[in-house]
Amino acid sequence: MDQSGLIHNHPSGDPTPSKADIEMTREIANAAKALRIGIHDHIVVARGGILSFKSLGLL
């Protein structure tokens, strides 16, 4: 299975994933799985720092 990653920014400055971020990531991961592509991580970048969905247990 190939691996891929997701990344996006939060212009607000707070890297905390929103409920919409979490739901969208799950939808993308499910669609990718059907194509035999694994999602390794989803990174949120913001002025206040960087957060990893994988390290937060969200992926």
N, C-alpha and C positions, 0 to 999 in steps of 0.2 A: 504494500500500500504506500503510495506517495504521501508526503507530509507537506503541509503548508501552514502559514500563519496569518493572522489578522492583526492590523494595527490601525488605530485612529486617534485623533486628538480631541481634547475637550478645551475649547477656547475659554471656558469659564475659569480655568485654572485649577479646578478640582478633578483629580484623576479617578475618583470613585466611580465604578461602573453604575450606570442607571439601570432601572428595571428593564427599560427598552433595550439597552445594550446587552443585557443578559439574555433576554428573549431572542433578540436578533442573532446572537452568537449561537444559541442552541439550534435555531432554524438553519443557519448556514452549516453548522457541523453535521446536522442530520442530512441535508442535501448533499454535502460533500461525501459523506459516508456512502450514499447510494452510488456515487461516482468512483468509489474506492480511493478517496482522498481523505487523509486524516488531518485534523486541525491540531497542530502542535501547541499553539498558544494564541491568545488575543491580548495585545498590549494596548493600554490606554496611556497616551502621553499628554501631559499638561504642565503648565507653569509650576504647579505645586508638586510635581513628581511624576513618576511612572509606576503603573500598576500592571501586574500580570494576572490574567484570569486563572492561569494554571496554579500560580502560587496562592491564590485566594480560594482554591478548590472549586472554582466555577466551571472548569473545563476538564 
